[in-house]
Amino acid sequence: MSERSAVSTPSPVMDRWSAWDSFLEATPDAGFMQSSWWADFRAVTGFEHFGAVLKSEGVILGGAMVLRLSHDSGSCFYYIQDGPVLPRNDEVAGEIFEATLAVIDEHRKADPQTVSHLRIEPRWPSRPEFVSGFQIAPNDIYVEPRRSLWIDLRPSEEEILAQMKPKGRYNIRVAQKHGVSIVEDASEQGLADFIGLYRETASRQDFEAKPPGYFRTLVQLLTSLRRGSIVFAEHQGTRLAGALVVYFGRRATYFFGGSLRTHRYLMAPYLLHFEIMRRCKAMGHEWYDLWGIAPENDPDHPWQNITSFKRKLGGVDVDLLPTLDYVDDAAAYDRYLAGER
C-alpha cells in the first residue's frame, strides 16, 4: 500500500469527491450514506465530515467518509454510516481497516473537542476477526436500520410478482381494478403532499416524524443530482400513498413513505411499490431495498405493522452487523449516553 490520505472537506464537495463516489458506485456492497452528496445533506443537519481514503498508486482501495457531530460544548463523536468500505478479501480488508482507523485517530488527536467515540455501521453480515475493541451501540437516534428486505429485480416482472406473498399479488390486482394510478412528482406541491402523508403515518404508527426541512433539503439534493424522487399512488385526484426512493449503484432504496388512513380498501401502497420496482428495474437497478424491518422475535416492535406490509411484497432478508461503538473517552461517552437518554 503506497499511499494513505486523509481527504479534507472540499467546497463544493461533489467535485472533489467524484473519484470516491465512482468507487462507491462500482462497489456492490457499498451504501449511499458513504457518498459525498449524503455528506452534503448531513452538513445541513449539523454534521461536519472528513475522509479517510486509502489508495495504492492512485487507485482507491477503501476507507470511509466520516461524519462529525458535537454533542455537548466540549465533546463530539465520529460516525461512519454504511462503512467503512473495504474489499471482500479479509486479509486486505483488515489492513485497510487498520489504516483507516489510524487516519481517523490522527483527526481525533488534532480535534479541538474531546472525541467520545467512533460509531460504525459497516455493511457486513457478521463481525470480522480483525475488528476488535468495539461494542454494540445503544439504540439511539444515531442508529440506522440493520435489518431489511431486498427484492431481486433481475428476474422478469412475472417472476417478481410470483415471489410475493399471495396477499401481496392480490392487493396489487385490487388497486389496478379500482383504477389507482402511479405518478412521480418531486415539485413543491409533490413535496408538500408527501410530507402530509408521512406525518399522518408517523402519528398513526406513533413514531417521531422528521421535520419538514429535512425532506425539503433531501429532496432538493436528490432531484438535482437525479439520485432519487417521490412517487405517489393516487385515485380520482387524491394522493393515497407516497414513497421517497433513493437510487444508488445496483440498489434503489425505499427510504421514507406514508399513506392515508382512509381509502385503505383501494390497496394503493401495494401497487405503488410494484410500479416502483418496475421503474427501478427499467433504470438498471438490480435490487429494491425496502429498508428497515422489525425483528421476527419481537411482536411488540413499533415497526411490526410496516414489516407485515413489506413482507407481503416478498424479498430476501438482509441482516447486517449491529451498529458498533469504539469508546475513546469514557467520561465523554457517558455524557453522550446521558444526553441521548
N, C-alpha and C positions, 0 to 999 in steps of 0.2 A: 504494500500500500504506500504509494509515493507521496500522497498529498492529503492533508487534513485541513479543512477550512471551516471556520465559523462565519456564516454569512450574515451580515448585519441587515437591518430592515431598510430597504430602498424606498424611494418615493418617485413615481408610483411603484408599488411593489410588483405589479404584474410584469412589467418589462424586465426587471432584474431577476425574476424568479422563473422565467419561461423554461429554462432547462430543467429545473426541479419539477415543474408542472408536467412537462413532457415525460420525464422519468416516471412520475406517478401514474399517468395515463397508461403507460406501457407496462406497468407492474400489476399483474392480475389481482393480487390481494390488497392493493392499496385502497384507501378510502378518501373521500372528498374533503374530510376535515384536516387533511395534511396539505391541502392546496393553498396557493398564495391568495386566491380570492376568498377563501374561507378565513384566512388570517386577516384580510382586509375587513371582512364583515365583523369579526370578533373585536377588531380595534374600535369599531363604533360602540361596542357594548362594554368597553373598558379595558380590554386586554392589549398589552404590548406583545411583541413577538421578536424572536431571533431564530437563526437557523444553525443547525449542526449538520453539515452536509459532508459526507466522506467521498472523496474522489480518488481515482487512480488514473494517471495520465489523462486527466481532463474528463474522464468518464465517471458519472455518479454511480456509486455502489450502494448507497443507502444513507440513512440519517434521519433527521426529524426537523419539522417546523415546531418550535417550542413557544407556547403561549406563556405570558407572564401577567399575573394579576395581584395587586396589593389587597390584602385582606384586613390590615389594620395600619396604623400610622407608621409602624416600623417594620412590618413584615410583608412578604409576598410568597407566592408559590408558583412553580413551573408546571405546565400542563401540556402533555403531548396527546392530543386526540388522534385516533386512528394510527398510532405509531408508538415507537419508531418503525420505520420501513426498512426491512432487512431482506437479504437474499434468502432463498429457501435452504441452501446448504448450511447446516448447523455450525460447522467449523468456521466458515467465513462469516456467518451471521453473528456468532459470538464475538469475533474480532471487531466487527463493525459496531456491535452494540457497546462494547467496552470503550471503543474510540469515541462513539457518540456521547457516552456518559462523561468521558474526560473533557470534551469540548464544553458540555453543559456545566461541568464543575468549574471550569475556568470562568464562565459567566457568573456562576454563583459567588465565587471568591471576589469578583470585581463589583458585584451588585451593591448599591448603596443601602439596600434594605436587607434584613435577615431573611434568607430563603428557608421557609419552614419545611417544605417537602417538594419532591418531584413526583408528579402523578402521570402515569402512562396508561394508555388504552390500546395496546397493540392488537392487531387483527390476527391473533394466534388462537388455535383451539385449546392449547394447554401451555403450561409454563415450561420453557426450555431449561435444560440443565444449567446453561450459562447465566440465567437470571437469578440473582441471589440478593438478599438484603431488603427485598420489597415485601410489603404486607398488603392484604386485601383492604381496599379503601372503604370508608363508610359510605352509605348510600345517601349522599347529599346532593345539592343542586348541580354540582360539577361532575356528574357521572352520566355517561351516555348508555343507552340500552346495550346489553351484551348478548341478548338472545333475539333471534329474528327468524322469519320465514323468507326463503328465496324461491321465486318461481322461475324455472328454466324457460327462457323464451326461444331457445333454438329449435325445438320441435315445431310442427305445424300448429296452426290455430286450433284445429280439431283435437290434436293431442294435448294442447294446453287446457282446453275445456275438459277433456277426458280425465285429466289428473285431478280435477277439482272434486270436492265432495258433491254427491248428487244434489243436495240442497243448494249449493252454490250455482250449479248449472241451471237448476230450476228457477232460481231467483233472477238470473240473467234473462231467461226467456220471459219471465213475468214483466220485467222492466221493458223489454223490447215490445211485448204485446201491447203495453199501455202507451207506447209512443214516447218513452223517455229518450231524450237526445243528449249528446255529449258535445260540449263546446270548450274551446280554450280561450281564456280571457285574463290577461295579466295587466289590463288597463287599471286606471284609478278606480273605476266602478267595479271591475273584477276583484281588485284587492279588497275593496270595502265589503263586497258580498262574501268573500272568503273569510274575512275577519269575523263577520257576523255569524257565519256557520260555525267557525272554530270556537268562538266564545260561547255560543249556545251549547255546543257539545261539551266544552270544559265544565260548564255549570251543571249539565246533566250527569256527567261522569264524575263530578266532584274532584277535578284536578285544577291546579293553579294555571291560569292562562298566561301565555306570553303577552307582553304589551303590544299594542298596535304598531308602535315604532319599530319593534323587532322585525315584523313582517314587511313593513314599508322598505326598510333598508335592505333586507334579504332579497325580496322580490325584485327590487330595482337592480341589484347587483346580478342576480341570476339571469334576468331577461336581457340585460345589456351585454352579457357575455354568452348568451344562448346556452346557459348551463341549467336551465330549469324553467318551469312555468306553472300556471294554475289551470286546472281542468275541472269543469263542472258537469254534473248531470242535472238537467232541467226538464220541466214538464209544464207546458202551457204558460211559459213565461216566468215560472217560479224556479229558482235555483234550489235544488233539494240537497245536493251534496257537492263538496269540493275537495280537491286534493292538490297539495303543493308538492311537485315532483322535482327532484334534482337529478341531472344527467351527469354521469362521470364514468369515463372509461367503458368497461364492459357492463357496468351496472347502472340501472336507474333506481332511485330510491323514493318511496312514498314517505315524505318527511313529516308533513303535518296534514291534517284533514278535519272535516267537520260535516255534519248533516243536520237536517231539521228533525225535530221530534215528530212533526206531522207528516202526512203522506208516506208513512212507512210501508204501506201496502204496495207502493209502486216499486219497491226494492231497487231504488236508484243507485245506491252505493255499489252494488254488485256489477251492474252494467258499467258504471264509471271505471272501476278498476280493470275490468276486462278490456275496455276500449283503450285505457292507458297502456295495458300490456301490448295490444295490437300496434299502437303508435310507437312504443319503445322498440318493439321488435323490428318495425319498418325502419327505424333510425339506426339499427345495427347493434343495439344493446342485447346482451346475452342473458341477463338476469334482471328480475324485478324484485327489489328488496322491500318487503313490507314493514321493515324497521322493527320496533320493539314489540315483544310479546311477553306474556306472563309465564312464570314457571308452571309446569304441569302439576306440581305437587303443592300449589298454593291457591286454593279455591277462593280465598278472600283477597287476592291481589287486585289492586284497583284497575289493572288492565285486563281483567278476565273477560269483560264484555267485548271489548275491541278484539281481543285474541280469538274469541269464539267466531266472530265475523271473519277475521283474516284466515282462520283455518279452513273455512268453507271454500276459500279460493285455492286451496292445495298448497304446493310448495314443499320444500325440504327444510328441516330445522337446521339453523346455523347457531352454534353455541361458541362464544368467544371467551377467552380467559377473562376473569373478573378484573375490573379496574384495580390498579396497584399503586401504592404509595411508597416512596423511599423517603424516610424521615431524615432531614438534615439537621434540624434543630428541634429538640423535643418540646421545649417550652413554647416556642412559636407555633408548633404543630398543635399543642394543647389549646392555645388561644384560638387557632383556626377552627378546631373542632367545637369549642365552646361557642364561637360565633355562629357556626352553622346550625348548632342545636337551638 
